[in-house]
Amino acid sequence: MKLPSQFYKPLAIGAPAPFRELPVRTERMIHFFPPQNEKMRAKVPDLISKVDVILGNLEDAIPAEAKEAARAGFIEVVKANDFGQTGLWTRINALNSPWVLDDITEIVSAVGDKLDVIMLPKVEGDWDIHYLDQLLAQLEAKNGIKKPILIHAILETAQGVKNVNEIAAASPRMHGMSLGPADLAASRGMKTTRVGGGHPYYGVLADAEEGQGERPFYQQDLWHYTVARMVDACVANGLRAFYGPFGDFGDERACEAQFRNAFLMGCSGAWSLHPSQIDIAKRVFSPEVNEVLFAKKILDAMPDGTGAVMIDGKMQDDATWKQAKVIVDLAKMVAEKDPDLAKAYGF
């Protein structure tokens, strides 16, 4: 384990110093695009202003024969565009793949000065983070990169979930984590082919009552436990947690429900794999206007965060002040990206 005195030291001579705190950004959705597809690359300039994070995907969903084209396409897109306040990420191939070393070295060498985050799939433990951490520091130093590139881990194996706390604390380069439900389901031996969301057979049956007809069945969330563990590990280490993909593009109501569960549990955002999911994520991961206005009342009534007051017939105290501050701080971040919401929030 790295000593506390060494934790924030660069891992290579000439590499930039790690961030002490994550940069403040709105990250309601991480929007994926396949960089090997010329038609999709052409849409990126228009997407930049519509999303909070844009991610060039090199891993799952990219055929083996298109891996090199995806890498080259991502570099081409990055060089051709100014991303401004929109986060620029890439998901590289897994560390045990034959493509990953070229993914890291070629991308960092070519466009590392623009890249904000590398998403690392199938993270099993802190050793995976340590490897990428050291390699990124060496490449940053070699290429004169002044800003550290962050790491975002995907939880998609049983071992990764088991080691979630160690992964979160592995490096100051850690940005956060996302749930990877499809690979995680396979790793656990779960009997589902769905990508995220619930399952009609996973639920509880109401107790039988005399004279009752059909007993109600209540569908439950397969991912509740894992999301809660991920959120706790991330928040305890100052990181951000994200819900991953929702694969049924045609079921927007179910997608919204799943995103909202994640938002309420503490996630900062979710992946958007289809344009229709961008607006869903914006809507869900932006605090509701009435919630923000009420939270502002609490902060105004208790400027120093102590005591107790009655607002609209409800008692507010130190604990609810903390809850209100979470909502208002998030609303301020969203307001910087969204002028319409800024006006509605009263900022």
N, C-alpha and C positions, 0 to 999 in steps of 0.2 A: 504493500500500500504506500502511495506517495505521501511523504510527510507534509503537514500543513504549510510549512515554510517554503516548500517547493511547488505547491499546487498551481500557483499562478505564474510560474516561470515558463517562458517559451521552451519548447522541447528541441529546438534547433537554433544554432547561432545565426542571428539575422532574421528569425521569424518574428512576426508581430506579437506583442504581449496579448494574452487572452483577455477577453472581456471580463470585468468584475460583475457586471449585470448584463442581462440580455438587452439588446437594442429595443426601444419601444416601437412596436409596429402593430397595426391591425392585421390579423391573420384569420379572418372568418372562414376562408376557403383556400385550399391548396388545389389549384386547377391543373390537371394533368394534360399534356399533349404528347403525341408520338412524333418525335423529331425526324424520323425517317420518311415521313409522309409530307411531300412537297405542298400539297393542298392545305394541310394543317399548319405547316410552317408559315404559309402566307397569311393565316388568320391571326398570328401572334401579335402584330402591331395593334390590331383592333382590340384584342383581348387584354392587353396590358392595362388599359384604363378601366376595365370592367371587373378585374379580379384583384384580390389582395396579394396573392402569391401565385406565380406561374411556374410550373415544374416540367422540365423536359424529362420524360420517362425513358430509361434505358433498359429496365429489367422486365418483369412479367408483362405479358401482352405484346412484347416485341419479339418477333420470330428470331430464331438463332441466326438465320441468314441475313437478318437486317440489323444486327447489333452494331456493326461498324458504321453502317449508314446512319443509324440513330445518333451515335456519338458525333459523327461529322456534322449531321444536321443540327444538332443542339449547338455546337460551336458556331456554326454559320449564323443561326438565329441570334445568338448572344452578341456576336460582333456587329450585327446589322441594326440593333435596336438599343434605345435608351429606356431603361426600365423605371427610372425615377423612384417614386415611393413604393412601387410594387416589388415585392420580394422575388428574387430569382433563385430557384432551387433546381437540383437535378436528383433523380433517384438512380444511383449506380447499380450495377449488378452485384449479386451476393459475393462475399469474400471468398467463397470456395469455387467461383466460376472462372472460366478461362478469359473472360473479358474485363474483369474488374480492374486489374492493374493498369491497363491502357485507358479505361474510363477515367481513373483518378489522375494519372500523370498527364494525359493529353488535355483534359479539360482544365485542370489547374494551370498548366503551362500556357494554354491559349487564352483563357478567359477568367482565370482565378481572381483577377482584380474586380470583376463584376459579380462574381458568384457569392451569394449569401449563405446558402445551406446545402450540404450534401445529405440526402436521405439514404440511410444504410439499411438494407433489408435483412431480415432473418437474423437479427442480433441475438446471440445466445448468452452472452455474458460480458463483463467489463473488459475481458481480453480483446474482444472485437473492437471496442471503442479505443483501447490503448494502441492497437495496431494502426488504425486509421488516423488517430491523433498524431502519432509520431511521424507518419508518412506525410500528412498535410503540413506539418511544421517544416519538414525538410524541403518540400516543394515550394512552400511560401518563401522560405529563405532563398532558395535557388532562383526563383522568378521575381524577387523583389516585391512581393505582395504585402501591402501595408495594413490590410484589415484581415483579422482571422476568419477563416471559413468555419462555420458551425456544423455540427453533426446532429442529425435527427434520426433516431432509431425507430425501426418498426418492430413491434411485438407480434411475432407470428409463429412462434414455436413454444411448446410447453416449457422448455428449459429457459427461454427468454423471459417468460412470465414469472417463473420461479426466481430468477435473478434480477427482477425489475428494479429493486432498490440499488443494487450494486451498479447496474447499468446507468441509472440516473446520476449516481455520484462519481462516475468514472473519470470525468474530465471537465474542466471549465469550458471546453469547446461544445459541451452538450447544449442543444437548443430545446429538445423535447422528444416526445414519442407519439407514435400513432398506433392504433389497433389495426392489425392485419387479419381480419376474421377468416378469410378463405384458407390461407396456409395454416393458421392456428387451428382451425377445425380439423384439417388433415393431420396435423401433428398430434392432436389430442385423440384422434380416432372418433371424432364427433360424427354423427350420422346425418349430415346435411350437405347439400350441394349449393346452398344459397351463399351469396357474398354479402355478409352483413344482414342486419334486420332480424326479425323474429322467426319463429317456425310454428306452423299451426298445431303441431303435436307436442310442443313444449309449453306446459302450463299446469294449472291446478284445477281440480274438479271440486265444486262446492259440495259441502256435506249434504247427504240425503235428508229430506224432510218428509214427514208423513203427509200423504196426499199430493206430493209434488210430482209434476210430470218430468220433463227433461231437466236433468241437473245442469246448471250453468258451468261452462268451461272457460277459464280465463287464461288467455295466452300470455306467456311471460317472456322476458328478455334474456336470450341466451348469453349476452355479453355483459350483463350488469356487473358481475363480480370482477371480470377482467378490467373493465373500464374504471371501476372504483379503485382497484389496486394501482393501475397506471396513473390515475389522477393523484392519488396520495403520494406516490413515489416522485412524480414530477413536481408537484407543488412544494413538497418538503425540501426539494433541491433547487427551487427557483426556476423550474423549467415549465414548458407548456405541453399540455396533453391534447390530443386530437383524435376524433373518431375517424376511422379510415374510410374505405369505399362502401357505397351502397349500390349493389349491382343491378337492381331492377329499375332501369331508367323510366319505365312506363308507370311505376307506382309512386307518384310524387307525394301522395299523402303519407304513405308508409315511410318514405325517405325523410319527410319533414318530421314525423313523429320520432324516428330514430335520432335524427340530428338534435331535436329538442331535448330528448332524454340526456344526450351527451352534454349539451349546453348546461342543463340544470345541475348535472353532476360535477361540473367544473371544467369541461373541455373548452379550449379557446376557439376551435373551429373543426372543420371536417374536410375530407377530400371531395372534390367535384370532378367527376369523370365524364360528365355530359353537360352541355351548356345549360340545360334546364335546372341543373342542381346548383348553379352559381347563385341564382336569385333566391333559392330555398335557403342556402347557407347564409346569404346576406340577411335575410329576414329573421332566421332563427338565432344567429349568433350576434345580432345587434339587440341590445336591451330594449324592451318595449317602452314606448314614450311615457306612458302613465307610470310605469315602474321608476323611470329615471326622475320624473317630476316629483314623485313622492319621496324618493331617496334624497333628492336635493332639499326637500323640506326638512328632513331629519338632520342633515348636515348643517343647515342654516340654524335650526333650533338648538343644536348642541355643538357649537363651534370647536370646543376642546375635546369632544368625544366622551364626556363624563356626565353623570347625573341621569335624570329620567324626565321625560316630558310626555304629554298627551297630544297626539296629532290625529285629527279626524277620528277621534274616539278610540284610538289604539295607543297603548303604552309603548314608548320607545326608550331604550336604555343603551348602555355601552355596547352590548352585543349587536343590537340592531343597527347602531351607528357604524360598526365594522361592516355589516352586510350592505348598508347603504353606500359606504365608500367604495366597495367592490363594484357596485353597479355604476356609480357616477364616474369612477376612474375608467371603466370600460367604455362608457358612453363618450367620454372625452376623446379617447383614442379613435373610436368609430367616427366621431364628428369631424376629425381631421381628414378623413378619407371620403366622407359622405356629406356634402353641403346641405342636402335636404333634411337629413337626420339632425345635423347640427342646429338647424333652425327650429326643428320640432322639439329638440331637447332644451332649447333656450340658451345655447352657448354662443 
